[in-house]
Amino acid sequence: MGPWFFPDDLQDFVDYPTWTRGRQLFLQNKVLEMEMAPDGAGWMVSGRVQGTQRAPYKVRVEITLNPQSQLVDWFASCTCPVGDGCKHAVALSIKAAYQGKRLLSDAVQLPMDAETAAALRARAEEAQRVAQVRLAQQAEEAAERQLLGWLQQVDAVDRLVRSNPAQLYTVADRKEQYVYLVSTSITQNVPRLQISLAVYPKLNGQWAKPRSVSYEPQPGYGMYDSATTVDHQVLRLMRACKSAREGYSYGFADTVWPMGEAGALLLRQAASTGRLLTRSASGYPERVLAWGEPEPLQWAWSEVPALGTAAPGWRLQAALERPGLLLCANEPPLYLDTAAGVLGPVLADGVASDKLQALLKAPVVAESVLRKHADLLTQRLGALPLPPVLPSVVQITGLRPTACLQLSALPASEVPS
């Protein structure tokens, strides 16, 4: 005995993932109960299907077939969170497809009058029309998503080309090139700048998201051999910097922290290629960056209000004079101006790199503690400003210290025994 109707017909009424998951439920024997009863020109199939909850879901499915046993109308409801047209209804319907003819073989078949037959044909035609409209709508939505995604990629590339005065990519030359993408990450509540190596665009000539480099560029690889001498220098400098990836130390990594003189030289050389760019949150290049002039650093104490159980206090904070600059706590520190497309070094007024890193991590200190250790703060901070809650220290300049105590060695005969 063949099936009551072909289960694959259900794919005209649900999406493919729902059909696949419903079929899996049926194969796992998750359909616990099933009953069938006439319902006008069609049939009502009801049952219980075991889902992810302890209690099974109650499912009701309205099924209409044409004389050729083809599914022409299908409507389902379920007590699961999805409600209509879910995987549980698909599982129950597949079981009905395979066992429905057997369950109905002993049922009394009532003769169908002309009016009922005409109603059945009309309902089947309407169901087919609705199914065709649904499929056309789904196809149109898929085409719309494809178009919008393509336009988004075109727009991203258009912004990139407009921001690059050297016209980084041209229609005539679409070979793959190395690009250097700058982004920031938060480490111990302060931003740090990192640089990533990527390849852009793809060989097929289509503008796409840059690909990360999973291997160490070296002679013998097509990309490395076709790269410029400056690119080779940048790649060697990246190897000299610490990896920003977890689990890596030194050696080649596609993302590194620019550090020391090698880090500053790395950024300057990458900027000279015209392919040093900011990286968006989605991974696309945005703004071409140039290496800028040093920017002076300023220090100030800011009052921090009480938060939860933490008492109010004061914190030493660093800031750049020019607005719009992001201070990055690299070693030595850097600044990033995404609006102007510039990054560069920070002048720390003689503060050593190690001390600067410690100052950037200054904690919130209660006023009472500041007053208690005012002398120690004055000694340690040197020329940096003191908290406003402490009295200012008078600085004496223009005076030459005069020795008031002189020490000399005593002859051995005069040393007390």
SELO-634481 format. One record per atom (N, C-alpha, C): residue in one letter; x, z, y. Coordinates in pm, whole numbers, plus 50000, padded with zeros to 5 digits. Layout:
N
AXZY/...
//
This chain:
417
M500855000049881/M500005000050000/M500895000050124/G500704990250210/G501514988950329/G501124998750437/P501804998250549/P501505007550659/P500185004150726/W499605014250787/W498345012550861/W498585003250981/F499695005451051/F500164996151155/F501684997151157/F502324988151226/F503784987951228/F504294998251328/P505105008051283/P505585018651375/P506365013151495/D507025001551475/D507804996051587/D506924992251706/D505594990451680/D504704987251792/D504664998351897/L505045010451857/L505035021751951/L506035019752065/Q507055011552042/Q508065009552145/Q507525002452268/D506324996252254/D505694990152372/D505055000452464/F504945013052418/F504215023252494/F505115034852540/V506315035952486/V507245046652526/V508625040452546/D509505047852615/D510865042752633/D511665044752504/Y512825038152501/Y513595038152376/Y514095052152337/P514605060452429/P515035073852389/P513905082152328/T512695081252385/T511565088852330/T511225083852190/W511245070652173/W510985064852041/W512025069551939/T513295069451978/T514365073451886/T514255088151846/R513995096851945/R513895111251914/R512645114151832/G511535107051860/G510325108951780/G510525104651637/R511205093451617/R511495088851481/R512365098851407/Q513325104951479/Q514175114951416/Q513365127151373/L512415131351455/L511545142651417/L510745139351291/F510235127051283/F509475123051164/F510365123351040/L511585118151051/L512485118050935/L512905132050894/Q512875141350988/Q513235155250956/Q512035163450909/N510905156550884/N509685163150834/N509185173950929/K509265171051060/K508795180751158/K507285179751183/V506615169451128/V505155168351141/V504535177251033/L503935188251073/L503445198150978/L502015195350932/E501175190351019/E499775187650985/E499335174651053/M498355167950988/M497805155851048/M496375153751000/E495495150851094/E494095147751064/E493705135251141/M492775127451082/M492325115051144/M490805114751145/A490265109751255/A488805108751266/A488455096951355/P487315089951327/P486905078751412/P486655083551554/D486975074651652/D486795078051793/D486385065251865/G485075062451866/G484585050151927/G485105038151852/A485795029251924/A486345017351860/A487715019951801/G488235032151813/G489555035251760/G489535047751675/W490665054651674/W490825066451591/W491505077451672/M491145089851638/M491785101551696/M492655107951587/V493955108751612/V494885115151519/V495345128151584/S495175139051516/S495585152151568/S496475158951466/G497335167851512/G498215174851421/G499115184551494/R500025190251418/R500995199751473/R502405194851438/V503305195451539/V504675190751522/V505625201851565/Q506585204951481/Q507555215451513/Q508575210251614/G508705217451724/G509675213751827/G510775224051837/T511295226251957/T512385235751977/T511885250151985/Q510595251952012/Q510035265452017/Q509625270151878/R509395283251865/R509005288651735/R507645283451692/A506705283151786/A505355278451752/A505305263251762/P504695256451664/P504605241851670/P503725237451787/Y503945225151833/Y503135219351940/Y501905212551880/K500785213351954/K499565206651914/K499525192951982/V499295182651900/V499385168951949/V498075161551917/R497615153352012/R496445144751993/R496815130652038/V496495120851951/V496835107051980/V495615098251959/E495285090052058/E494205080252046/E494825066652012/I494405060951899/I494985048651848/I493895038151833/T494195026051884/T493275014651866/T494065003051808/L493534997251698/L494164986051631/L493264973751640/N493894962051639/N493084949951629/N492904946251482/P492114935951450/P491884932451309/P493164929051233/Q494224925551304/Q495494922551235/Q496374934951218/S495794946951236/S496514959751222/S497654960951321/Q497474955151439/Q498454956551545/Q497984967351644/L498924975451690/L498604986251784/L498364980151922/V497154981451972/V496824975652102/V496564986152209/D496334998552168/D496145009252267/D496625022252206/W497305030052288/W497885042752240/W497945052352357/F497355063852340/F497405074352443/F497595087552372/A498525095752422/A498865108252353/A498945119652452/S498605131552404/S498775143952481/S499365154452388/C500135163652448/C500835173652368/C500945186452449/T501085197652380/T501235210652447/T502685213552486/C503585204052462/C504995206152500/C505135204352652/P506275207852711/P506455206352856/P506295191952907/V506615182052825/V506485168052868/V505025164452885/G504205168352788/G502765166252798/G502285153152741/D502455142052812/D501935129052769/D503075120052722/G502795112652614/G503755102652567/G505095108352527/C505115119752458/C506365126452425/C506845122452285/K508015127752246/K508585124752115/K507735130652002/H507035141752028/H506205147751924/H505025138751890/A504455132351993/A503365122951970/A503865110651894/V505085106251923/V505655094951849/V505825098551702/A506335110651676/A506535114951537/A505205115351461/L504155120851524/L502835121351460/L502295107251437/S502505098251532/S501995084551520/S502715076951410/I504015079151394/I504745072451286/I504225077151150/K503955090051140/K503395094951014/K502025088750988/A501225087351094/A499925080951078/A500085066351036/A501115059651089/A501345045751053/A501625044150905/Y502395053450850/Y502785052350709/Y501735058150613/Q500975068050658/Q500035074750567/Q498585072750605/G498325066550719/G496955064950765/G496095056750672/K496635045650619/K495835037050531/K495435044550404/R496345052750353/R495995060450233/R494925070750262/L495025077550378/L494035087650412/L492675081450438/L492655069250484/L491385062850517/L490805054850401/S491545053450293/S491085045050183/S489815050450119/D489655063750119/D488475069750060/D487365072450161/A487665069250289/A486665072050392/A485565061650387/V484395065250430/V483245056350433/V483375047250554/Q483445034350531/Q483595024850640/Q482215020450687/L481865023850807/L480575020250863/L480615005850911/P479574998450891/P479564984450939/P479674984251091/M480374974351142/M480594973051286/M479644962551342/D478794966851436/D477854957351494/D478574948651597/A477854938551647/A478444928951741/A478874935651869/E478104945451916/E478434952252042/E479734960152029/T479884967251915/T481104974951893/T482304965851879/A482124954451808/A483224945051790/A483664939251925/A482644935952010/A482984930752142/A483714941052227/A483284953752217/A483954964452291/A485394966152243/L485584964952112/L486944966152057/L487854955152108/R487334942652110/R488134931552159/R488474933252307/A487484937652385/A487744939652528/A488784950652550/R488664961252470/R489614972252485/R491014967852443/A491094959552339/A492394954552295/A493024945552400/E492194936752461/E492724927952564/E493204935752686/E492424946052725/E492834954252838/E494114961852808/A494244966952684/A495454974252646/A496674965152650/Q496504952752602/Q497614943252608/Q498014940152752/R497014938752841/R497304936052981/R498064947653044/V497604960053016/V498264971853071/V499704972753020/A499884969552890/A501234970152833/A502144959852900/Q501634947852925/Q502424937552991/Q502784941653134/V501824947653204/V502104952353341/V503174963153338/R503074972353239/R504054983153230/R505454977653203/L505564968153111/L506864962453081/L507434955053201/A506574947653274/A507044940653392/A507524950453499/Q506794961553514/Q507194971653612/Q508534977953574/Q508724980953444/Q509994986653400/Q511144976953423/A510914964053397/A511964954153419/A512314953153568/E511284953853655/E511524953153798/E512304965353847/E511964977253794/E512674989353833/E514124988853788/A514384983753666/A515764982553619/A516564972953706/A515924961553744/A516614952053831/A516894958053968/E515954966154017/E516134972554148/E517294982454144/R517384990354035/R518494999854022/R519824992454017/Q519854981353944/Q521084973553935/Q521494968054071/L520514963054147/L520804957554279/L521324968354374/L520644979954376/L521064990654467/L522454995854431/G522744996854301/G524085001054262/G525154991254305/W524854978354291/W525794968054333/W526014968454484/L524914969754561/L525034970354706/L525824982554750/Q525684993654678/Q526455005754711/Q527945003254694/Q528324996254586/Q529724993054565/Q530224983554674/V529404973454709/V529814964154814/V529994971254947/D529094980754978/D529174988155103/D530434996755107/A530775002954993/A531975011354987/A533225003055013/V533284991254953/V534444982654973/V534474977255115/D533314974255172/D533244969255309/D533784979555406/R533424992355384/R533955002955471/R535465003855457/L535945002355333/L537385003155309/L538134992155382/V537634979755371/V538314968455434/V538274969555586/R537114973855642/R536994975255787/R537954985655842/S538204996355762/S539055007155811/S540535004055796/N540884992955730/N542284989755705/N542724978055792/P543474980355896/P543874969355983/P544764959255913/A545424963255805/A546304954055733/A545544945555633/Q544214947155628/Q543384939855532/Q543964941255393/L543804953455341/L544424957255214/L544084947555102/Y542824943755088/Y542414934754982/Y541784922355043/T542174910755000/T541614898255048/T540974890954933/V540114881254967/V539444873554863/V540444865554783/A541514860654851/A542484852154783/A543404859954691/D543554872954714/D544484881054634/D543754893454584/R543264892754464/R542504903954409/R543194910154288/K544514908654280/K545214914654168/K545174929854181/E545414936254069/E545414950854070/E546604956154150/Q546374967054221/Q547424973554298/Q547314988654281/Y548434995354305/Y548405009854310/Y547775014154443/V546925024254438/V546425030654558/V546675045654545/Y546805052354657/Y547115066554661/Y545965073654733/L545245081754659/L544025087954709/L544265102654743/V543905106354864/V544105120054913/V542785127654908/S542825139654854/S541655148354851/S542145162654867/T541215171954879/T541565186154893/T540845194154786/S541455205154749/S540825214554657/S541075228654709/I540205237654671/I540285251454721/I541055260054623/T542135266154671/T542935275254589/T543065288454663/Q542545299154601/Q542565312454663/Q541945312054803/N540805305354812/N539985304754934/N540615296755048/V541685289455021/V542275280955124/V542415266855067/P542205256455150/P542305242655102/P543755238455085/R544005230354983/R545305224254961/R545115209354942/L546055201654992/L545955187054984/L546655182354857/Q546025172754789/Q546625166754670/Q546525151554680/I547395144754608/I547425130154610/I547345125054467/S546505115054445/S546285109454311/S546665094754309/L547225090654198/L547575076654176/L546435069754103/A546035057954149/A544955050554085/A545255035654094/V544465027854021/V544585013254020/V543295007454074/Y543424997354164/Y542244991954231/Y542544977854278/P541684967354261/P540454967854183/P540734963954039/K539694960253960/K539864956253822/K540304941653814/L540824937853696/L541364924453680/L540304913653688/N539044916953654/N538004906753657/N537584903153799/G538214909253898/G537944905554036/G536754912454097/Q536054920754022/Q534884927654076/Q535324940854138/W534754943754256/W535054956454321/W534434967654240/A535184977554210/A534694988254123/A535395001154159/K535005011754092/K535625024754112/K537075024354063/P538015029754140/P539425029454097/P539615036353962/R540565031153886/R540885037053757/R542085046253771/S541995057953709/S543145066853707/S544215061153614/V545455065453636/V546585060753556/V546905071353452/S546725067953325/S546905077653218/S548295077153156/Y549115067553198/Y550455066253143/Y551465066553258/E552725069453226/E553745069853329/E554175055753366/P554015051753493/P554455038353534/P555965037153519/Q556415026553455/Q557845024353434/Q558095009653408/P559355005353418/P559674991253395/P559174986653259/G558684974253258/G558114968753136/G556604968053140/Y555974976053229/Y554534975353249/Y554244965353362/G553234957053340/G552924946553437/G552674951853576/M551894962553586/M551574968253717/M552834973053787/Y553704979953714/Y554924985353775/Y555854974053818/D556004964053733/D556924953253763/D556474944953883/S555154943953905/S554644936254018/S554504944554144/A554754957754135/A554614966554252/A555814964754345/T555664969654469/T556724968354569/T557784979154549/T558894977454618/T559964987454613/T559485000854667/V558665000654771/V558125013054826/V557235019954724/D556435012254650/D555625018254544/D556505025354442/H557605019154404/H558515025554308/H559055038754364/Q559365039054493/Q559835051454555/Q558745062154553/V557515058154584/V556395067654583/V556205073454444/L556295065054341/L556105069854204/L557195079754165/R558435077154208/R559515086654178/R559305099854251/L558815099254374/L558555111554449/L557395119454389/M556395112654336/M555295119754269/M555825127554149/R556775121754080/R557355128553964/R558075141354006/A558565141754130/A559295153554178/A558365164654225/C557065161954233/C556105171954280/C555355178254164/K554805189954190/K554105197454086/K552745191454058/S552415190753929/S551115185053890/S549975193953937/A548885187553980/A547675194854018/A546725196153901/R547105190653786/R546275191453667/R546595204353592/E545545210453535/E545755222553455/E546535219153331/G547465227753294/G548205225753171/G549465217453188/Y549705211753308/Y550895203953334/Y551855211853420/S553115208653411/S554105214453501/S554705203253584/Y556015200953571/Y556625189853643/Y556755177953550/G557225166453602/G557175154053528/G556035145753584/F555795134053526/F554765125353582/F553375130953558/A552545130353662/A551115133453652/A550415124653754/D549195120853727/D548495111753818/D548015118753944/T547995132253946/T547585139854064/T548575151154086/V549145152154207/V550175162054234/V549915168854367/W550575180654384/W550595187654513/W551835182954589/P551725177154707/P552915173954787/P553605186954830/M554885188454795/M555605200754822/M556965197554879/G557415205754975/G558755204755029/G559025191355096/E560325188355109/E560715175755172/E560275163855089/A560295165354955/A559855154354869/A558385151354891/G557575161854910/G556145159754933/G555865152655064/A556585156855172/A556385150355300/A556845135755295/L557975133155228/L558455119455215/L557495111055131/L556925117355028/L555925110454943/L554765105355028/L554225113955113/L553065110055195/L553445099455298/R554635100855358/R555065090955457/R555235077155392/Q555855076955275/Q556065064155208/Q554745058155161/A553845066555107/A552545061455063/A551755055855181/A551835062555297/A551125057655415/A551695044355462/S552995042155444/S553605029655490/S553145017655409/T552605019855288/T552105008655207/T550765003555258/G550055011455341/G548695007855381/G547675010855274/R548105017755167/R547205020755056/R547095035755030/L547285043555133/L547015057955125/L545645060355188/L544695065255109/L543305066155155/L542705079555117/T541705083655193/T540925095355153/T540045091755035/R539715101554956/R538915099454836/R537575106454853/S536485098954826/S535145104754839/S534855113854720/A533745121254729/A533355130254620/A533075122554492/S532645110054505/S532335101854387/S533555094254336/G534715095954402/G535935089854353/G536305076754417/Y535555071954516/Y535835059154579/Y536755060954701/P537625051054730/P538425051554852/P537535050754974/E537935057955081/E537115057755203/E537915053255324/R538845061455370/R539515058755497/R541025057455476/V541595046655530/V543045044855524/V543705055355614/L544775061555563/L545455072355636/L546825067855684/A547195072655803/A548525070455858/A549225084055871/W550565083655873/W551335095955891/W551425098956040/G551005111056080/G550915114456220/G552015123756268/E551945126956395/E552915136156456/E552595150556417/P553595159456424/P553355173556391/P552325179756485/E551565188956431/E550555196156508/E550895211056508/P550855217556625/P551205231856632/P550125240656570/L550585251856516/L549705261456451/L549505273556541/Q548285278356549/Q547975290356628/Q547455301256535/W547705313756575/W547265325256497/W546335333956581/A545305339156517/A544365348056586/A543685356956484/W543265368756531/W542535378156446/W541035376056468/S540285375356360/S538835373756370/S538155385756305/E537085389856367/E536345401356316/E535415396756203/V535425404156093/V534615400855976/V533555411655959/P532265408155964/P531225418355950/P531155423755807/A530445434855793/A530265440755660/A529455431355573/L529855430255447/L529165421655351/L528965429455222/G527705432755192/G527425440555072/G528045454355083/T528845457854984/T529525470854984/T530845470455059/A531295458455098/A532565457255169/A532405461555314/A533365469455363/A533325474355500/A533755463255596/P533335463955723/P533785454155821/P535275455655848/G535875445455903/G537295446155930/G537765434256009/W539075431956004/W539715421056078/W540615413255984/R540725400056010/R541565391555927/R542395382356017/L543665381055982/L544545371756053/L544295357656000/Q544005348456091/Q543695334756050/Q544515324856132/A544855313756065/A545595303056130/A544635291856166/A544915285156275/A544085273856318/A544955263856393/L544525251456392/L545225240856464/L544595239156602/E545405235656699/E544925234856837/E543885223956854/R544135212256797/R543225201056818/R542025202256725/P540795200756775/P539615201956689/P539525190356590/G538855192956478/G538645182556377/G539735181756273/L540765190156284/L541865189856188/L541635200256080/L541905196455957/L541805205655843/L543195210455808/L543415223655811/L544685229555774/L544775230855623/C545805225155563/C545995225455418/C547215234055386/A547025243655299/A548065253555270/A549065248455167/N549605236655191/N550695231855106/N551985238555150/E553065235455081/E554365241355114/E555345230155146/P555645227655273/P555095233855395/P553675228955423/P552965235355518/P551565231955543/P551405218055603/L550215212355578/L549875199055629/L548525199655698/Y548225189255776/Y546885188155833/Y546295174755792/L544965174055791/L544245161755756/L543135159455858/D543145147755918/D542115143756013/D541425131455957/T540335133555883/T539655122455818/T538975113155918/A538515118756030/A537825110456130/A538785100356193/A539995104956224/A540975096156288/A541835088756188/G541765092656060/G542575086155958/G544045089655970/V544345102655989/V545725107156010/V545955119855929/L547155121155874/L547605133855818/L549065135555855/G549525148155852/G550895150355893/G551315164755876/P552515168255926/P553035181855910/P552495191356016/V552645204155989/V552195214756080/V553425222556128/L553495224856260/L554565232956318/L554165247656312/A554955255656240/A554605269656220/A555425279056307/D556065274156411/D556805282456507/D557835291456440/G558645285756355/G559735293256297/G559355302456183/V558105302756141/V557715311256029/V558165304555900/A558915311955817/A559415306355693/A558255302255602/S558515292255516/S557465286755431/S556835297455341/D557675305555276/D557155315955187/D556315326055264/K556795330055383/K556035339655463/K554735333455511/L554775320555543/L553565313655588/L552495313655480/Q552905311055357/Q551925311155247/Q551285324955232/A552075335455250/A551525349055241/A550595351955358/L550955347255478/L550105349755595/L548765342655582/L548755330855523/L547515323455507/L546545330355412/K547025339455331/K546175346755236/K545875360855285/A545925363055416/A545705376355473/A544335381855432/P544255394555390/P542965400355352/P542205405755473/V540985409755450/V540195416655552/V540615431455550/V541025436455666/V541555450155675/V540665458355767/A540275470155720/A539425478955801/A540185483655926/E539435486456032/E540055490356159/E540845503256143/S540335512656066/S541045525456048/S542395523355981/V542455513955886/V543725511155818/V544695504255914/L544185495455998/L545045488856097/L545675498956192/R544865508456237/R545395518656330/R546435527456260/K546185530356133/K547085539256059/K548455532756041/H548475519756023/H549745512855995/H550125503456111/A549825507556233/A550105499056349/A551595496156363/D552445506256342/D553885504156356/D554405494156253/L553925495556130/L554365486456024/L553915472056053/L552705470556104/L552215457256140/L553065451056249/T553435459056348/T554245454156459/T555595448956410/Q556185456356315/Q557495452256262/Q557385439456177/R556365438856093/R556265427755997/R555795414656062/L554895415656159/L554315403556216/L555225397156320/G556125404956377/G557055399156473/G556335393356594/A556515380256615/A555945373756733/A554465370456717/L553915372156599/L552495369256578/L551625379656648/P550415375956686/P549565385356760/P549135397156673/L548885408556740/L548375420356671/L546855420556680/P546195427956592/P544735428956600/P544295434256736/P543175429456790/P542725434056923/P542425448956928/V542175455356815/V541845469756815/V543085478356833/L544275472356828/L545505479956847/L546005478256989/P546655488457043/P547195487157179/P548315476857181/S548395469557289/S549425459257301/S550805465757308/V551775458557257/V553155463357256/V553885457257376/V554505465957455/V555255461357571/V556575455357526/Q556825442957562/Q558065436457527/Q559035437157645/I560245441357617/I561285442657720/I562265431157703/T562405423257805/T563315411757800/T564325412457915/G565415405557900/G566425404558007/G567375416158013/L567305425657923/L568205437157923/L569165436157806/R570415440357830/R571425440057724/R571595454157670/P571455456057541/P571595469657486/P572995475257512/T573035488257542/T574305495257564/T574495505757456/A575655505657393/A575935515357286/A576075529257344/C575355538657290/C575425552657336/C576105561657234/L576355556657116/L576975564557011/L578085556256950/Q579285562156946/Q580425555256888/Q580935563456772/L581275556856664/L581795563356543/L583205558756517/S584035568056472/S585435564456436/S585855573156319/A586835568656247/A587295575656128/A588195587456165/L588055598556094/L588895610056116/L590165608956034/P591265614056088/P592485614656007/P592275623455883/A592985620555779/A592795628055653/A593065642955670/S593985646355764/S594315660555783/S593175668355846/E592265660855915/E591185667755984/E589885667955904/V589925661755788/V588705661755705/V588535675355640/P587365681955658/P587165695155597/P587275694355445/S587895704555388/S588035704855242/S586805711055179/
//
